[in-house]
Amino acid sequence: MGRRKKIVQECERLMDKPENIRNIAIAAHVDHGKTTLSDNLLAGAGMISDETAGHQLAMDTEEDEQERGITIDAANVSMTHEYDEKNHLINLIDTPGHVDFGGDVTRAMRAVDGALVVVDAVEGAMPQTETVLRQALREGVKPALFINKVDRLISELQEGPQEMQQRLMAVIRDVNELIRGMTEEMDDVGDWRVSVEEGTVAFGSALYKWGVSMPSMQETGMDFGDIIDLERAGEREELHERTPLSDVVLDMVCEHFPNPIDAQPRRIPRIWRGDSESELAEQMRLVDDEGEVVLMVTDISMDPHAGEIATGRVFSGTIEKGQELYVSGTAGKNRVQSVGIFMGGEREEVERVPAGNIAAVTGLRDAIAGSTVSSIEMTPFESIEHISEPVITKSVEAKSMDDLPKLIETLRQVSKEDPTIRIEINEDTGEHLISGQGELHLEVITQRIERNQGIPVITGEPIVVFREQPTRAGDVVEGISPNRHNRFYISVEPLSQDIVDILKLGEASMDMPELERREALQEAGMDKDTSQNVEHIYGTNILIDDTKGIQHLNETMELVIEGLEEALDDGPLAAEPVQGALIRLHDAKLHEDAIHRGPAQVIPATRQAVHGALIDAEVRLLEPIQNVRIDVPNEHMGPASGEIQGRRGRVDDMYQEGDLMVVEGVAPVSEMLGFSSDIRSATEGRASWNTENAGFQVMADNLQGETITEIRERKGMKTELPPSVDYF
């Protein structure tokens, strides 16, 4: 315990010196070695013993992570590192690489200022490498590169110094191409490309714990020739001793990643839309530990002893026990019960955590991942944009009715901890629907419910989530209220993909000043008059008020919007969510007596009009699709591409990479269920593959009718569609 206590005291001492703090995340494609690298850094900082590093997987704290050998939850740790005769405090978050858990990556990026991107030297930059880079750069987080598994180039591929150098340069080129493409239009970012000469690239082997970079070679005199000789001679221990990986990487972190004082003036305007002239903005820019408390919560986790822990970045002020803080979006205040920092998977309580640090706080019962917690009421931070949305659903019910209340409680907790999961609780049928990013995502969640809560559950077959979208501009449709005294005239047309994209990213929303929103929409191609009449934005749908001087419309608008949202949540074809619709309200006839235009009249009338207008705009079913990439030896290429084509998919590209063939294509998510066992048997287990959600596409007309009927049957709706839906 003595050593640990020392480290905690050292961390506490350094917390007050923001210029010596580095907040970083490690991010990469699945299986490129992030967690093994984190272990190395912990061992280098004296947090775990050297022998077990790389096998202990200290950051994979959950049993299921150890069993599956993948990281599921982002894990936090603080450590200290001596560099340039100064001690530095490094707060590190190890993030998952598997596409199903991309939400954790996005949230982690909000808490840090630097991202260490790990790439496998043999596989090179992969689809998920691109995704995590984009997530980092969008948050204004600076990248550096670590190329892992270099030992495989020497021992397995038997490459000499010349070939190795070419291969490594190619990886760096690919990563820089991605960075350049993503930062071209960012005016607050310099040239963030990584370079060997500048020392923002390191190479090594996390498994055998050695690493090199340009600065380290100058210091230790070790070059690639020496490394190849030692590696070939099997002298891996000596390699680790002469050029230890943790020193090389942590030196790079201290030298090249920004500290909070450098980073916050750049990051605050990116993630906060409040008044930049205010005193609060100034305190956040200066990382003022005496200012108002501002904490951005990026993660909620459960601790069996302490209850719910909210982890997040402190942008200003100092968090202490007993403070009463506001939580954005909820009324009243929450009282801080304890404050701590993470040391590996364990939380250490401390007296206080000042600005520029990552804190773990208990007592914030109203907070969810993404909340802004502060000592004064303030404009909250931008909501955290998740790049992918749920595409697959399973029903979950408790085996015994006695467990039902506990199951509902657990599901609510799950949705608090992981905002990329959607939960629908149906109290009447006892059947609850969980929607997530993929089969693995849901499997892990349901396993955890059984294991951690001890609730035996029955899960249904996976169901795919569809969308509905108009495909042409329709005519005006009339909606009449049940008492026939109110009429609404509505038409629908499809929104362009550019507008849908900015709505998805939150670059145009109702929380913005009207002028900014108008400009954003016009820039994406909406005409001026339309952009001036935006009344409401719901998901990726926009309501335009084209009416002129109608009496009582102002006080009725709230009900119109309620009816509109109901109609868009359950589209007319199969009660799936509607996306990409521009809805125009052209005219309305309202009863002058408020009693006759209440919710029971207006909501059904709007709903009927919106559904009618969608059908006139030829609304169609969209299905989620996935990009698929399969790496496979030559002789199995036929069966592998056959697996994609046999699933209504299409193969877009095939090319040779190293000694493998790469097959790239897209396929519908509904056809990809059970893909993993099929591809294994088709290629005798020699294929490695991965999938990435790629949004939605219109389903072929000949499948529309049948699919709609299936969904309606499953939902217990009547199966016949209104006669006007005859355009398939």
C-alpha positions in Angstrom: 0.0 0.0 0.0 2.9 2.4 0.7 3.9 2.8 -2.9 0.3 3.4 -4.0 -0.2 6.0 -1.3 3.0 7.8 -2.5 1.6 7.9 -6.0 -1.7 9.3 -4.8 0.0 12.0 -2.9 2.2 12.9 -5.9 -0.9 13.1 -8.1 -2.6 15.4 -5.6 0.5 17.6 -5.6 0.5 17.8 -9.4 -3.2 18.4 -9.8 -2.7 22.1 -9.0 -0.2 22.7 -11.8 -2.2 22.5 -15.0 0.9 23.2 -17.2 2.2 19.7 -16.0 -1.1 17.9 -16.7 -1.8 15.9 -19.8 -5.3 14.5 -20.4 -5.1 11.8 -23.1 -7.1 9.0 -24.7 -5.7 5.8 -26.4 -7.8 5.0 -29.4 -7.5 2.4 -32.2 -9.1 -0.2 -34.4 -10.2 -3.4 -32.5 -7.2 -5.7 -31.7 -4.5 -3.3 -32.6 -3.2 -3.4 -29.0 -4.5 -0.4 -27.0 -5.1 -2.2 -23.8 -1.8 -4.0 -23.8 -0.1 -0.6 -24.4 -2.0 0.9 -21.5 -0.8 -1.9 -19.2 2.8 -1.0 -20.3 2.3 2.6 -19.4 0.9 1.7 -16.0 3.9 -0.6 -15.3 6.3 2.1 -16.4 4.7 4.5 -14.0 5.0 1.9 -11.2 1.3 1.2 -10.9 1.4 -2.5 -11.7 4.3 -4.9 -11.7 6.5 -5.2 -14.8 6.1 -8.9 -15.1 2.4 -9.0 -15.5 2.1 -6.0 -17.9 0.5 -7.0 -21.1 -1.2 -10.1 -19.7 -2.9 -8.5 -16.7 -5.0 -6.2 -18.9 -5.5 -4.0 -15.8 -7.8 -1.7 -17.8 -10.3 -4.4 -18.7 -11.9 -4.5 -15.3 -15.1 -6.4 -16.1 -15.1 -10.2 -16.2 -16.6 -10.3 -19.6 -13.9 -8.1 -21.0 -11.2 -10.5 -19.7 -13.1 -13.5 -21.2 -13.7 -12.0 -24.7 -10.3 -10.3 -24.8 -11.7 -7.0 -25.9 -12.3 -3.7 -24.2 -15.9 -2.8 -23.7 -16.0 0.2 -21.4 -13.6 3.1 -21.5 -11.4 2.9 -18.4 -9.7 5.8 -16.7 -6.4 6.0 -14.9 -4.0 8.7 -13.5 -0.3 8.2 -13.4 2.9 10.4 -13.0 5.9 10.5 -15.3 9.2 12.4 -14.9 10.2 14.2 -18.1 12.6 17.0 -18.7 13.3 17.1 -14.9 9.6 17.9 -14.2 7.0 15.5 -12.9 3.9 15.3 -15.0 0.4 14.0 -14.1 -1.1 12.0 -17.0 -4.8 11.2 -17.0 -5.4 8.4 -19.5 -8.6 6.9 -20.9 -8.3 3.5 -22.6 -11.2 3.3 -25.1 -12.8 0.4 -26.8 -11.9 -0.3 -30.5 -14.9 -2.5 -31.4 -17.3 -0.6 -33.6 -20.3 -1.6 -31.4 -18.9 0.5 -28.5 -18.0 3.6 -30.5 -20.1 5.7 -28.2 -17.6 5.3 -25.4 -14.9 6.7 -27.7 -16.8 9.8 -28.6 -17.5 10.5 -24.9 -13.9 9.9 -23.9 -12.7 12.5 -26.5 -14.7 15.2 -24.8 -12.7 14.7 -21.6 -9.2 14.8 -23.1 -6.9 17.1 -25.1 -4.7 14.5 -26.9 -5.3 11.2 -28.6 -2.7 8.5 -29.0 -3.8 6.6 -32.1 -2.5 3.1 -32.1 -2.1 1.3 -35.5 -1.0 -2.3 -36.1 2.1 -2.3 -38.3 0.9 -5.4 -40.2 -2.7 -4.4 -40.8 -2.1 -0.7 -41.3 -4.9 2.0 -40.9 -8.3 0.4 -40.8 -11.9 1.7 -41.0 -12.2 2.1 -37.3 -8.8 4.0 -37.2 -10.5 6.5 -39.5 -13.6 6.7 -37.2 -11.7 7.3 -34.0 -9.5 9.9 -35.7 -12.5 11.7 -36.9 -14.1 11.6 -33.4 -10.9 13.1 -31.9 -10.4 15.8 -34.5 -14.1 16.9 -34.4 -13.6 17.5 -30.6 -10.5 19.5 -31.2 -8.2 16.8 -29.7 -4.6 16.6 -31.0 -3.4 13.2 -32.4 0.0 11.4 -32.1 0.7 8.0 -33.6 2.1 4.8 -32.1 2.7 2.0 -34.6 2.4 -1.3 -32.7 3.4 -4.9 -33.4 6.6 -4.0 -35.2 8.1 -7.3 -33.8 5.8 -9.1 -36.3 7.4 -7.4 -39.3 10.7 -8.8 -38.1 9.9 -12.2 -36.9 6.9 -13.3 -39.0 7.3 -11.3 -42.2 11.1 -11.5 -42.0 11.6 -8.0 -43.4 14.9 -6.2 -43.5 15.4 -2.5 -42.5 14.7 -1.2 -46.0 11.3 -3.0 -46.4 10.4 -2.2 -42.8 11.0 1.4 -43.3 8.8 1.5 -46.5 6.0 -0.3 -44.7 6.1 2.0 -41.7 6.3 5.2 -43.9 3.2 3.9 -45.8 1.2 3.6 -42.5 2.3 7.2 -41.5 1.3 8.5 -44.9 -2.2 6.9 -44.7 -2.8 8.4 -41.2 -1.6 11.8 -42.3 -3.9 11.7 -45.4 -6.8 11.1 -43.0 -5.7 13.9 -40.7 -5.2 16.3 -43.6 -8.6 15.6 -45.1 -10.4 16.1 -41.7 -8.6 19.2 -40.6 -8.5 21.1 -43.9 -11.5 23.3 -43.0 -10.7 23.8 -39.3 -9.3 27.2 -38.8 -8.4 26.7 -35.1 -6.0 23.8 -35.8 -2.5 24.1 -37.1 -0.8 21.4 -39.1 -1.6 18.4 -37.0 0.0 15.8 -39.2 2.3 13.4 -37.3 6.0 13.1 -38.2 8.9 11.0 -37.2 11.3 13.9 -37.3 9.2 16.0 -34.9 8.8 13.1 -32.6 5.0 12.7 -32.8 5.4 9.1 -34.1 6.7 6.2 -32.0 7.2 2.5 -33.0 7.3 -0.6 -30.9 5.8 -3.8 -29.5 3.4 -3.5 -26.6 3.6 -7.2 -26.1 7.4 -7.3 -25.7 7.4 -3.8 -24.0 10.0 -2.1 -26.2 9.6 1.1 -28.2 11.5 3.7 -30.2 11.1 7.2 -31.6 13.4 9.7 -33.2 14.2 11.5 -29.9 14.7 8.1 -28.1 17.1 6.8 -30.8 19.2 10.0 -30.3 19.2 9.4 -26.6 19.9 5.6 -26.4 21.8 5.3 -29.7 19.5 2.3 -30.7 18.5 2.3 -34.3 16.3 -0.2 -36.3 19.4 -2.3 -37.3 20.1 -2.9 -33.6 16.5 -3.7 -32.9 16.3 -6.2 -35.7 19.5 -7.9 -34.5 18.2 -8.2 -30.9 14.7 -9.2 -31.9 16.1 -12.0 -34.3 18.4 -13.2 -31.5 15.4 -13.4 -29.2 16.9 -10.9 -26.8 13.6 -9.3 -26.1 14.3 -8.7 -22.4 17.4 -6.7 -23.3 15.4 -4.8 -25.9 12.9 -3.9 -23.2 15.6 -2.8 -20.8 17.6 -0.7 -23.3 14.6 1.1 -24.8 11.5 0.7 -22.6 8.2 1.4 -24.4 6.6 3.3 -21.5 9.4 5.9 -21.4 9.3 6.5 -25.1 5.5 6.9 -25.2 5.1 8.9 -22.0 8.0 11.3 -23.1 6.1 11.8 -26.4 2.9 12.5 -24.4 4.6 15.1 -22.2 6.4 16.8 -25.0 3.8 16.9 -27.8 0.4 16.9 -26.3 -1.1 20.2 -25.1 -1.7 20.9 -21.4 -5.1 22.2 -20.3 -3.9 25.8 -20.4 -3.0 25.5 -24.1 -6.0 23.3 -25.0 -9.0 24.9 -23.3 -9.0 28.3 -25.1 -9.2 26.2 -28.4 -11.6 23.6 -27.2 -14.2 25.6 -25.3 -15.6 27.4 -28.4 -15.8 24.0 -30.1 -17.9 22.4 -27.5 -19.7 25.3 -25.8 -22.2 27.7 -27.4 -22.5 30.1 -24.4 -21.5 33.8 -24.4 -17.8 34.0 -25.2 -17.5 37.4 -23.6 -18.8 36.2 -20.2 -16.7 35.9 -17.1 -17.5 32.1 -17.1 -16.0 31.7 -20.6 -12.9 33.5 -19.4 -12.5 31.3 -16.4 -12.8 28.2 -18.6 -10.2 29.5 -21.0 -7.8 30.3 -18.2 -8.4 26.9 -16.4 -9.2 29.0 -13.3 -9.3 26.8 -10.3 -10.9 29.6 -8.3 -13.7 30.2 -10.8 -17.2 28.8 -10.9 -17.2 25.0 -10.9 -17.8 23.5 -14.4 -17.7 19.7 -14.9 -18.6 17.9 -18.2 -19.7 14.4 -17.3 -18.4 11.9 -19.9 -19.1 8.6 -18.2 -21.4 7.1 -15.6 -20.4 3.8 -13.9 -21.7 1.7 -11.0 -19.5 1.0 -8.0 -20.9 -1.7 -5.6 -19.9 0.3 -2.6 -20.0 4.0 -3.6 -23.1 3.7 -5.9 -23.1 5.8 -9.1 -19.9 7.5 -10.1 -19.9 10.3 -12.6 -16.5 10.8 -14.3 -15.7 13.9 -16.3 -13.4 16.8 -17.1 -13.3 19.8 -14.8 -13.0 22.9 -17.0 -13.0 25.5 -14.3 -13.3 25.9 -10.5 -12.5 23.2 -7.9 -14.8 20.3 -7.0 -15.1 19.5 -3.3 -17.2 17.3 -1.1 -20.5 18.9 0.0 -20.9 21.3 -2.9 -24.4 21.9 -4.2 -24.3 21.8 -8.0 -26.7 22.3 -10.8 -27.1 19.5 -13.4 -28.1 20.6 -16.9 -31.7 19.7 -17.9 -32.9 18.9 -14.4 -34.4 21.1 -11.6 -32.9 21.6 -8.2 -29.3 20.8 -7.2 -27.3 17.7 -6.4 -24.9 17.4 -3.5 -21.4 16.1 -4.1 -20.7 13.2 -1.7 -17.1 12.4 -2.5 -14.5 13.3 -5.0 -11.7 11.1 -6.4 -9.3 10.2 -9.2 -8.8 6.8 -10.9 -5.7 4.8 -10.3 -6.1 1.8 -12.6 -9.6 0.4 -12.1 -9.7 1.7 -8.5 -11.0 5.0 -7.3 -8.9 6.9 -4.8 -10.8 9.6 -2.7 -9.1 13.0 -2.5 -10.1 16.2 -0.8 -10.6 18.3 -4.0 -10.0 18.2 -7.7 -9.2 21.5 -9.5 -9.7 22.6 -13.1 -7.8 20.8 -15.9 -8.2 17.4 -14.3 -10.5 14.4 -14.8 -12.5 13.8 -11.6 -14.7 10.9 -10.4 -17.6 12.2 -8.3 -20.4 10.5 -6.3 -23.7 12.1 -5.4 -24.7 13.6 -8.8 -27.8 11.4 -9.0 -29.4 13.4 -11.9 -26.3 13.3 -14.1 -26.1 11.2 -17.2 -23.2 10.8 -19.7 -23.2 14.1 -21.4 -24.5 16.3 -18.6 -23.0 19.7 -17.7 -22.6 20.1 -13.9 -21.9 23.6 -12.5 -22.1 25.9 -9.5 -24.1 28.5 -11.4 -26.9 27.9 -14.0 -25.2 28.1 -17.4 -25.6 27.2 -21.1 -24.8 23.5 -21.1 -22.0 22.0 -23.4 -23.0 20.8 -26.8 -24.6 17.4 -26.6 -22.1 14.7 -27.5 -22.8 13.6 -31.0 -22.7 9.9 -31.5 -21.7 9.0 -35.0 -23.8 5.9 -35.3 -27.4 5.2 -34.2 -28.9 2.0 -32.9 -29.7 -0.4 -35.7 -30.6 -3.6 -34.0 -33.2 -4.4 -31.3 -33.9 -7.4 -29.0 -36.8 -7.9 -26.6 -35.9 -8.8 -23.0 -38.2 -10.1 -20.4 -37.6 -11.4 -16.9 -38.0 -15.2 -16.5 -40.0 -14.7 -13.3 -42.5 -11.9 -12.9 -41.0 -11.2 -9.4 -37.9 -9.8 -11.0 -39.8 -7.4 -13.2 -39.3 -4.2 -11.0 -35.6 -5.0 -10.6 -35.2 -5.5 -14.4 -36.9 -2.2 -15.2 -34.6 -0.5 -12.7 -31.5 -2.1 -14.3 -32.6 -1.2 -17.8 -33.0 2.4 -16.8 -29.5 2.3 -15.3 -28.1 0.8 -18.5 -29.5 3.6 -20.6 -28.0 6.2 -18.2 -24.6 4.7 -18.5 -24.6 4.1 -22.3 -26.5 6.8 -24.3 -25.9 4.8 -27.5 -28.5 2.3 -26.3 -32.2 3.0 -26.5 -34.6 1.3 -24.2 -38.4 1.1 -24.6 -40.1 -0.1 -21.5 -43.6 -1.5 -22.0 -45.2 -1.8 -18.6 -48.3 -3.5 -20.1 -46.8 -6.5 -21.8 -43.7 -6.8 -19.6 -41.7 -7.0 -22.8 -38.9 -4.4 -23.0 -37.0 -3.5 -26.1 -33.2 -2.8 -26.1 -31.7 -1.2 -29.3 -28.0 -1.0 -29.8 -25.1 -0.9 -32.3 -24.8 -4.5 -33.2 -25.3 -8.1 -32.0 -22.3 -8.1 -29.8 -23.4 -4.8 -28.1 -26.7 -6.3 -27.1 -25.2 -9.7 -26.1 -22.8 -8.0 -23.7 -25.6 -5.9 -22.1 -28.0 -8.8 -21.6 -25.1 -10.9 -20.2 -24.3 -8.2 -17.7 -27.9 -7.9 -16.5 -27.8 -11.7 -15.8 -24.4 -11.7 -14.2 -24.2 -8.4 -12.3 -27.9 -8.2 -11.2 -28.6 -11.9 -11.0 -31.8 -11.5 -13.0 -32.4 -14.5 -15.4 -33.8 -13.0 -18.6 -35.3 -14.4 -21.9 -34.1 -12.5 -25.0 -36.0 -12.6 -28.3 -34.5 -12.9 -31.7 -32.7 -9.8 -32.9 -34.9 -7.4 -34.8 -33.6 -4.8 -37.2 -34.6 -1.2 -36.8 -36.0 0.4 -40.0 -36.7 4.0 -40.9 -39.3 5.6 -43.1 -38.5 8.4 -45.5 -40.5 10.4 -48.2 -39.1 10.0 -51.7 -40.8 12.8 -53.6 -42.6 16.1 -53.0 -46.3 15.4 -52.3 -49.5 17.5 -52.5 -51.3 19.2 -49.7 -53.4 16.9 -47.5 -56.2 17.9 -45.1 -56.3 16.6 -41.5 -59.7 17.0 -39.7 -60.2 16.9 -36.0 -62.7 14.4 -34.5 -65.2 17.2 -33.8 -64.8 18.4 -37.4 -64.2 22.0 -36.2 -60.4 22.2 -36.9 -58.6 21.5 -40.1 -54.8 21.5 -40.9 -53.3 21.6 -44.4 -49.9 19.9 -44.7 -47.6 18.8 -47.4 -44.3 16.8 -47.2 -41.1 16.7 -49.3 -37.8 15.0 -48.9 -34.9 16.9 -47.4 -31.5 16.8 -49.2 -28.8 14.6 -47.8 -26.7 17.6 -47.0 -29.4 19.0 -44.7 -30.0 15.7 -43.1 -26.3 15.4 -42.3 -26.0 18.8 -40.6 -29.1 18.0 -38.5 -27.5 14.7 -37.5 -24.4 16.4 -36.3 -26.4 19.1 -34.5 -24.9 21.8 -36.7 -28.5 23.3 -37.1 -30.8 23.0 -34.1 -33.6 24.8 -32.3 -31.2 25.6 -29.4 -29.1 27.9 -31.7 -29.8 31.6 -32.2 -32.2 31.9 -35.2 -29.7 33.7 -37.4 -27.0 31.0 -37.0 -29.5 28.2 -37.7 -30.7 30.0 -40.8 -27.2 30.4 -42.1 -26.4 26.8 -41.5 -29.5 25.6 -43.3 -28.9 27.9 -46.3 -25.3 26.8 -46.5 -26.6 23.2 -46.7 -28.8 24.2 -49.6 -32.2 25.3 -48.2 -33.7 28.3 -49.9 -33.9 31.5 -47.9 -37.7 31.8 -47.5 -38.0 28.2 -46.2 -35.1 28.7 -43.7 -36.8 31.8 -42.2 -40.0 29.8 -41.3 -38.5 26.9 -39.5 -40.9 26.3 -36.6 -39.5 23.0 -35.2 -36.8 20.4 -35.8 -37.4 16.8 -34.7 -34.6 14.3 -35.3 -33.8 14.8 -39.0 -37.2 16.3 -39.8 -38.1 20.0 -40.1 -41.5 21.7 -39.7 -42.0 24.8 -41.7 -44.8 27.3 -40.8 -46.0 28.8 -44.1 -49.2 30.2 -42.7 -50.1 33.9 -42.7 -52.0 35.5 -39.8 -54.1 32.7 -38.5 -55.9 33.5 -35.2 -55.1 31.3 -32.2 -52.4 29.4 -34.1 -49.7 30.6 -31.7 -51.3 29.0 -28.7 -52.2 25.8 -30.7 -48.7 25.3 -32.1 -47.5 23.4 -29.1 -50.2 20.8 -29.7 -49.5 20.7 -33.5 -45.9 19.9 -32.7 -46.9 17.2 -30.3 -49.1 15.6 -33.0 -46.3 16.0 -35.5 -43.8 14.2 -33.2 -46.2 11.4 -32.5 -46.7 10.9 -36.3 -42.9 11.0 -36.9 -42.1 8.5 -34.2 -44.5 6.0 -35.7 -44.5 6.4 -39.5 -47.5 5.4 -41.6 -46.1 2.3 -43.2 -44.9 0.2 -40.2 -44.7 2.6 -37.2 -41.0 3.0 -37.6 -39.3 6.4 -37.1 -39.5 8.9 -40.0 -36.4 10.7 -41.2 -35.4 13.3 -43.7 -38.9 14.9 -44.1 -39.6 18.6 -44.7 -43.1 19.2 -43.4 -45.0 22.4 -44.5 -48.0 23.7 -42.6 -49.8 25.7 -45.3 -53.0 26.7 -43.6 -55.2 25.9 -40.6 -58.8 26.5 -39.7 -59.3 26.6 -35.9 -62.4 26.8 -33.7 -62.4 30.2 -31.9 -63.4 28.5 -28.6 -60.3 27.1 -26.9 -62.3 24.2 -25.4 -63.0 22.9 -29.0 -59.3 23.0 -30.0 -57.8 21.1 -27.2 -55.3 18.2 -27.3 -58.0 15.6 -28.1 -58.8 17.5 -31.3 -55.5 19.0 -32.6 -53.2 16.0 -32.0 -55.2 13.4 -34.0 -55.8 16.0 -36.8 -52.1 16.8 -37.1 -51.2 13.2 -37.0 -53.7 12.3 -39.7 -52.5 15.1 -41.9 -48.8 14.3 -41.5 -49.4 10.6 -42.2 -51.5 11.4 -45.2 -49.0 13.8 -46.6 -46.1 11.3 -46.1 -48.0 8.7 -48.1 -48.6 11.3 -50.8 -44.9 12.0 -50.8 -44.4 8.2 -51.4 -42.8 7.3 -48.1 -40.7 4.2 -48.3 -39.1 1.8 -45.8 -35.3 2.3 -45.3 -33.1 -0.5 -44.0 -29.8 -0.1 -42.1 -26.7 -1.2 -44.0 -23.2 -2.1 -43.0 -19.8 -1.7 -44.7 -18.2 -5.1 -44.7 -14.5 -5.8 -45.1 -13.1 -9.3 -45.2 -9.4 -10.2 -45.1 -8.9 -13.7 -46.4 -6.2 -15.9 -48.0 -6.4 -16.2 -51.8 -7.9 -19.6 -52.0 -10.9 -18.7 -49.9 -11.7 -15.5 -51.7 -14.6 -16.9 -53.8 -16.6 -18.3 -50.8 -15.9 -15.0 -48.9 -17.3 -12.7 -51.6 -20.2 -15.2 -52.0 -21.1 -14.7 -48.4 -21.7 -11.0 -49.1 -23.5 -11.5 -52.4 -25.7 -14.2 -50.9 -27.0 -11.6 -48.4 -28.4 -9.1 -50.9 -25.1 -7.4 -50.5 -22.8 -6.0 -53.2 -19.0 -6.4 -53.5 -17.4 -3.0 -54.3 -13.7 -3.9 -54.4 -11.2 -6.7 -54.2 -7.5 -6.2 -53.9 -4.3 -7.8 -52.7 -2.7 -6.5 -49.5 0.4 -8.4 -48.3 -0.4 -12.1 -48.6 -4.1 -11.6 -48.1 -7.0 -10.6 -50.4 -9.3 -7.9 -49.1 -13.0 -7.9 -50.1 -14.9 -4.8 -49.5 -18.7 -4.4 -49.8 -22.0 -3.4 -48.2 -24.9 -5.5 -47.0 -28.1 -5.0 -45.2 -27.9 -5.4 -41.4 -30.9 -7.8 -41.4 -29.1 -10.2 -43.6 -25.9 -10.0 -41.6 -27.3 -11.7 -38.5 -25.4 -14.9 -38.0 -22.7 -13.8 -40.4 -19.9 -14.7 -38.1 -20.6 -18.4 -38.0 -21.3 -18.6 -41.7 -18.1 -16.9 -42.8 -16.0 -19.1 -40.4 -17.4 -22.2 -42.0 -17.1 -20.9 -45.6 -13.4 -20.0 -45.2 -12.4 -22.8 -42.7 -11.9 -20.1 -40.1 -9.2 -18.3 -42.0 -11.0 -15.0 -42.6 -10.9 -11.9 -40.4 -13.7 -9.4 -41.1 -15.3 -6.3 -39.7 -18.4 -4.4 -40.2 -19.3 -0.8 -39.7 -22.8 0.8 -39.7 -23.2 2.9 -42.8 -26.6 4.5 -42.3 -29.8 3.6 -44.1 -30.8 3.0 -47.7 -34.1 2.6 -49.4 -35.2 -1.0 -49.6 -36.0 -2.5 -53.0 -39.6 -2.0 -54.0 -40.3 -5.7 -54.5 -39.4 -6.3 -50.8 -41.2 -3.3 -49.3 -44.7 -4.9 -49.2 -43.6 -8.1 -47.6 -41.3 -6.5 -45.0 -44.0 -3.9 -44.0 -46.5 -6.7 -43.5 -44.0 -8.7 -41.3 -43.3 -5.7 -39.1 -47.0 -4.8 -38.7 -47.7 -8.4 -37.7 -44.9 -8.3 -35.2 -46.2 -5.1 -33.7 -49.8 -6.4 -33.5 -51.1 -3.7 -36.0 -53.7 -4.5 -38.6 -51.9 -5.7 -41.6 -53.7 -3.9 -44.4 -52.2 -0.6 -45.5 -54.4 2.4 -46.5 -55.3 1.9 -50.2 -53.3 5.1 -51.2 -50.1 3.1 -50.6 -50.0 1.5 -54.0 -46.8 3.0 -55.3 -44.5 0.0 -54.6 
